Amino acid sequence: MNVLKKIFDCLLIMKNYLYGFFMKVKTAFYSPSKISRSFWSSRNSKNWDLSSRYPELQDAQTKALIGFFNKNFKDKKIKMLDLGCSDGSSSIFIVKDYLRYGQGLDISSEFIKTANKEAKNNNINVDFSTWDACEEELKITNSFDVVMALGLFTCITEDKVFENIINAISTQVKKGTYLLIKDTLSDTHDTQKVLKNHLYAAKYRFIDQYVKDICDKGFKKLDLKSLYRFPSEPYASYFLIFEKL
Ligand SMILES: C[S@@+](CC[C@H](N)C(=O)[O-])C[C@H]1O[C@@H](n2cnc3c(N)ncnc32)[C@H](O)[C@@H]1O
């Protein structure tokens, strides 16, 4: 019995060692973009939920969204595109009463399945489909009043892809379209960073440069507010409103 237990303990130590080794190799050889896409492709409504991870941030995001729609679209029905929509619960469904039509895009097929089911059950005129921002060009096929990307660009670690998406939005939407963004941004140029471990990767961009990059692509900044500041860190999650010029 004792021998069997020793063999079992040895196998367990070997398994943990090999797992640790594999994760180190994965972190070293996989690009941040690949790690981020692999993380998000395997998310679903059970293993990722903003409200349980950061309740204060979720609350502030909901308030900011409702505040924006109340101010600009009271008693109106509009068309909206949601990029990186997850299962829709923390973005598109929050403002469902304002929607004439909505479209949501996300890399995770599980999120999309849940979102479509929810839309059908509640008779909401929204289409959700999968899209990988790093692999597929963004084609905007409707005349949207609002495009939002809440938390998407933080997951896009490659600046070129971030630029291409902003460019695609800018060249395909009409003048006056609102662009709503939420992202975690860095206070200074020196503290901007790409996070990477074997499971997760993200980029916290420098706020001033980030706003400038978006404005340079043909948008005007209307508002910027901090939703949640990470304790003792030079980063905060911001809600930004732009308008297409
Ligand atoms: C931080 S979550 C935000 C979700 C939701 N918009 C919200 O505000 O709670 C980022 C979302 O972007 C999606 N995403 C990440 N990388 C993506 C990619 N390359 N292409 C499309 N969607 C992506 C994720 O699946 C996830 O739903």
The ligand as a Gaussian input file, in Angstrom:
#p B3LYP/6-31G(d) Opt

LIG

0 1
 C      -13.308000      42.244000     -21.430000
 S      -14.502000      41.355000     -22.336000
 C      -15.800000      42.545000     -22.440000
 C      -17.142000      41.946000     -22.736000
 C      -18.323000      42.917000     -22.777000
 N      -18.235000      43.805000     -23.934000
 C      -18.421000      43.704000     -21.508000
 O      -18.362000      44.916000     -21.543000
 O      -18.583000      43.104000     -20.443000
 C      -13.812000      41.393000     -23.962000
 C      -14.653000      40.731000     -25.019000
 O      -13.958000      40.811000     -26.261000
 C      -13.974000      39.541000     -26.889000
 N      -12.742000      39.376000     -27.687000
 C      -11.472000      39.235000     -27.232000
 N      -10.611000      39.082000     -28.256000
 C      -11.347000      39.134000     -29.385000
 C      -11.034000      39.046000     -30.771000
 N       -9.789000      38.843000     -31.201000
 N      -12.046000      39.158000     -31.664000
 C      -13.321000      39.351000     -31.251000
 N      -13.688000      39.431000     -29.960000
 C      -12.712000      39.329000     -29.033000
 C      -14.039000      38.549000     -25.744000
 O      -14.521000      37.276000     -26.133000
 C      -14.921000      39.265000     -24.739000
 O      -16.272000      38.974000     -24.917000

